[in-house]
Amino acid sequence: MVYLTQILGLPVLNPDGSLIGKLRDVIVEPAQHRNTVQKLVLRRDGKLWELPARFTALDDSGLRLAAATVPLLLTPESGHLLLTRDVLDQQIIDVNGRKVVRVNDVELEAVAVNGHHNLNATRVDVGIGGALRRLFQGLVPRRWLPRLSNWAGTSVIPWNMFDLVETDPARRVKLQITYKALAQLHPADVADIVEGLAPAEREAVFASLENEVAAEVLGEVEPRLQRKLLENLDSERAADIVEEMDPDEAADMLAELPQETSSGILEDMEASEREEVSELLEFREDSAGGRMTTDFLAFGPGATVADGVAALRAFDGPVETVTTLFAVDVEMRLVASVPIARILLAAGDTLLTELGGDTVAIHQHRKDSDVAELFDKYNLLALPVLDSGDRLIGIITADDVISQLRHRKG
């Protein structure tokens, strides 16, 4: 096992010991061989050259090739990963650690294959040991470099456990780098990762996410970052993402955008979602109406537990909005609030109105502080919001209140 910092600058020798040049980089072709070094990059006569990476010996005196080779001028191709240029100092997403880290070194393993050796990239070093090897590279004997990591300790990530963050479209736009692993994380963890990236990397990662995942992540990041992420998308893509968000979150976010930007996004949204969000935009953000969502389940007179269960099974809105079902009269006036636990314990032919207890509600223009007070006083999971005619127009969920209090504290 050797480190990339140990071999950079080593003489590259023909089998007879004649010098070809000094090693400047190594090339991996992930699409063909995920971690095997395919080529060596040399500098000679002021130019960069490439040659096959098969060798028979590797030590402080140099890297001796397995066969005499005539170097060719370096012609990087789509999918070529130059470890010094494209990996060292790059930010990467540590999917397991759910964070963004910087690569300080690459660990390489010499593997015997048919009478010669190949180098395989096995791990990346993101710890202090790798940083020290970089710092002292060229200043101390090469054999001392591994001792620095033994003294300082290592922090490594297996080569196959991270995704590179694509930062330079002109140089690396054709690399086949995906972010599928991010979709498996909780949106809050992805939001932490996005917030930890520099602006260019942040935009690249966010743009790579599926619309549904992007919407969930957008709901978790800070409002200021929400604006930046949306403003860097074209209005059509932004509209697709906003359509996947809860209506109340979408309205709050659009309210913070410049008028021209929010109008462009609304125009590109589907008519039903546009109407829903537009209605919420009419309320003050710090009012009950501004906090509510219009995703909820309400049932008219005569509705039974069986009706409620059927509606729950067909519901495709946010799960947190169906902790409570609501019974209303023919004019949408609230009759009863029914916790879902009571639904699950009752017979199918039981009327929903028979399961409702005392109903707590709030009018649309009441303040945020009144909302939080009611949630605290009655230990609510959902709070119905009424218009001036006492008609049910939306609900506020507990997670909305928690988010509100967190942002207020921040």
N, C-alpha and C positions, 0 to 999 in steps of 0.2 A: 504494500500500500504506500502511495506517495501523494503529496499534495501538488496541486497545479502550481502554487508559488515555488515549490522546490525545483520543478523542471523547466520553468520559463527561463530562457537565457542559456540553457545547456547547449553544448555543441552537438550537432547532429552529424553522425559519421556514416560513411559507406562501410560495407563489410570489411574492406581492407584497411579501415582506420582513417581514410582521407576525409578531411573536413568538407561538408557541404554548406553549412551555414549554422546560425544559432536559432533556437526555437523561440518563436514569438507568440504562437497560439496553437490551439488544437481545435479540430472541427468534429462536431457530432451531427448526425443527420437523423433527428428523432423519428421522422416518418418511416425511415428504412430500418434503423437500429436505434432504439430509444436511448441507449446510454453508451454505446461503443464508439470510441474515437476512431473515425475513419481516415482522417488526414492530419498531417502536421503542417504548420505554417511557419516558413522561415523568412528572414530578411537577408537579402544579399544584393549588393550593388544598388542599394537604395530602393529596392522593390520587394514586394511580398511574393513568395513562391509557395506552392503546395506540393506534397508528395504523400504516398501511402504511409500509414502509421504502423505497419508491421515492423517489429524489431526483435533483436535477439538478446540485447543487454541494455541495462539502464542503471547508471550509478552517477556519482558526482563528476566522473570524467566525461560523461556524455551519453547520448542515446545512439546505439549502433543498429542500423537498419538490417533487416533480414535479407535484402537483395539490393544490388546496385540500382539506383534510380535516378533518372533525369528529372529534376524539378520542373514543374510547369507554372506559368504565371497564375497567381491566385485569381480565381473567378468565382466569388461567392454566389451561390444559387439559392433560389427560394427553398426554404426549409433547412438551410445550413445554419448551424448554431456555433458560433465562435465563442468558446468559453470565456476567454479574457474579455472580449469586446461585448458580448451579449449577456453574460451571466455575472461576472464579478461586479460588485457594487450595485447590482440591480436589486430593486425591491421585488420580493416574491410573496405569494400568499401561502402561509403555512396553514393548510386546511385543518390539520389535526389540532394545532395550537390556536386556531381561529384568530390569527393576527397577521400583521404585515411585518416582515423582517428584511434585512439587507444581507446579501451574500458576500462573505469575506474571503472564501476560498472554496475550492472543489476538491473532494477526496477522490483519488483515482486508484484503481486496482489493476495490477498486471496479471493477465490471464493467459495461460499457455494454450495455443491452438496450432495443431499440425506443424510442430517444429519451430514456431515463432511465438511471439507474445503480442497481445492487444492490450490497450488501456480501456477500462470501463469506468465511466463516472458512476460512483456508488452513492455518495452523499454530498450535500453542500453544508459548509460550515458557516453558521450565522452568529457565532459567539466571539468572545474576547480572544480566544486562542487564534482563530483565523485572522482577526484584526492585527494581532501582534506579528504574525508571520508576514502579513502584507507590509507592516511598518518596517520590519527588519530585513525584508527581502533585499539582497545585494549588499547588506551591511555586515552580515555575519556569515560564517560558513554554512552551506546548504544543510549539512547534517544537523546543525543546531536548530533549524526551524521547527521540526516536529517536537523538540523538547519544550518549546515555548507553549504549545498547546497542552502538553502534559502538565506544565506548571500552572497555566491559567485555567485549564479546564476547557472542554469542548461543548458546543451546542450544535448538534447536527440534525439535518432532516434528510431522510432517504430521497434519492433522486426522483423516484416515482411518486412522491407524496406532495409535490408542489406544482403550481402553474406559474410560469413567468408572466409578469405584467408587461404587456406590449406598450412601449413608451415612445418609440420613434417610427412613425408610419413610413417615412422615407427609407428607413433601413430594414425594418422588420415587419412590414405590413403583411407580407406573404407567408410568414411563419404560421404553421397550423397549430395555433395555441388556443385551447378552449378553456372555459371556466365552469364546466359541468359540475365539478365537485362543489362549487359554491352553492348550487341549487339544493344540495343535500343538507346544508347548514340551516340553523334557525335564522330567520330574517334579522333578528337583533345582532347575531354574530356577524352576518354579512355587512350590516350597517357599521359595526365597529371596524371591520376591515376597510370598508370604503372610506370611512372618516380618517383612517390612519394613513391613507395614500396621499402622495403629492397630486396636484390638480390633473396633470396629464394622465397619470396612471389611473386615477379615480374615474375619469371620464371613459377610459378604455374598458375598465372592468364593468362599470355600470351599463355601458352600451352593449356589452356582450350578454347581459342577462335576458332571459325570457320576460315577456311583458308582465306576467303574473308575479314572478319573483321580484322584478324591478319595482312593482307597485308595493309589495310588502316591505321591501327594503326602504323605499322612499318614505313610507309611513313611520319608519324607525329612526331616520337620521334627523339631525337638528334642522329647524326651519330655514336657517340661512343656507345650509348645504342643499336642502330641497330645491331652493330657487336656482342655485348655480347648476345643479344637475339637469333640471328641466330646461333652463335657458340655453344649454349647450346641445339640446336635441332639436331636430326639426319638429314643427307643430304636429305633423301627422303621427310621428312615433310617440311624442309626448302625450298626444290624445289617447293613443292605444294604451299607454301605461296608466293614465289617469282614470280611464274607464274601468280598470281593474281594481281601483281603490274604493274604500268605503266612501259613500257620498259626502259624509261630513268631513272626512280627512281631505278629500279632493277639493271641497269648497274652501276649507281653511287655507290650503296651499295656494290655490288660484288667487285668493284674496290678497296674498302677499306678493304676487308677481306684478310686474308692470302691466298696465291696462292693455297695451298692444299685444303682449305675450299671452296673457290669459284669454283675450278675445280670440286670438288665433287658435289656441288649443280648443276652446269651446266650439268653434266653428267646425273643427275636424272630428268632434265627438259624435257618436250616434245620437239620434234625436232624443230617445228616451233618457239616456244618461245625461245629456246636455240639459234637458228640462229639469231633471231632478237636482242637479248641482246648481243650476241657475237660481232655483227657488231658495236654496240654502244660502246663496251668496247675498240675498236680500237682508239677511239677519246680521246684526252686530256679532262679531266673533266672540265677544265676552258675554253673550247672552245665552239663555237656554236654547233658543232657536238656532243660534250659531254653533252650538255644541252637539246638536242632535243629529241622528242619522235617520233616514227614511226607510232603512232596511229593518222591517219588523213584521211579525205575524199577528194579524187581528182577525177576529171571527164575529160574525153577526149573530143575531138571536137564534137560538135553537142549535147552535154548534155543540158537538159532543167531543169527548176525549178522543174517539176514533178519528174525527175530523182533524183534530189537532195533531195526532200522530202521523196521519197521512201528509199533512202539510209540512211537518218537520222533515219527513223523508224526502220530500220534493224540493225543499228549500236549498237554494244554492248561494245564499248570501253569507256574510261573516258569521261564524259559529257563536261569537260572543253576543250577538244580537238576539239569540233565541233562548236565553236563560229564562225568559218569562214570555208567556202568551197573553194576549189581551182580548177581552170580550167587549164588543161595542154594540150600540143600538143601530137602528137603520140610518141615523144621521151622523154616525161615527163618534157619538159621544161615549166616553169611557164608562163601562159598566163594572168591569172586574179585571184585576191583574192576577194571573195564575202562574205560579212558579212551576217550572218544568218538572220538578221532583214530584209534585202532586199529580201531574199528568201521568207519569210512569206508574204510579201506585193505584190509580183509579180504574174502575171498569170502563170499557169502551163506550157504553151507552150513557155515561154520566155527562150531564150538561156542564160546560165549562163555567158557567155562571155560578154553579153550586160549589166550585172549588176555590173561587176567589175570596180573599179576605178583605181587610181594609185597604182601599186603594189610595196610594200617595201619588200625586202628580204635580206638575209645575207648568205655569204659563210661559209662553214663548219668549216674552220680553224680560223675564226675571234674570238677575245677574248670576255670574259664575259662582260667587260666594254663596248664593242661596242654593244652588245646585249641590255644591260640596257639603253644605250643612245638612241637607235632606239625606244624602247618601250616608253620611256619618250617623245621623240620628236614628235612621230606620234600617241600617245595614242592608242597603239595596244592591241588587245586581243590575237592575235597569229601572230608569225613571221615565214615565210617560210625559210627553210634552203636548200641551193643549194650546189651541188657538183662542182667540177672543170669544168664540162661541162654544168653548169647552169641547171642541172636536179633537180627536187624537190625530196628530200630524207627524209625530216622530218619537224617538226615544233617545235617552242618553244612557250609555253603558258605563259600567264601573271602570273599564280600562280607559275610557275617555277622561274620566275624572282624575285617575292616577296620572295620566299624561299631562293633564292641565296643571296639576299640583307640582309635578316634576319640573315643567318648564317655568312655572312661576318661581320655584325655588332657585332654578338656574339663573 
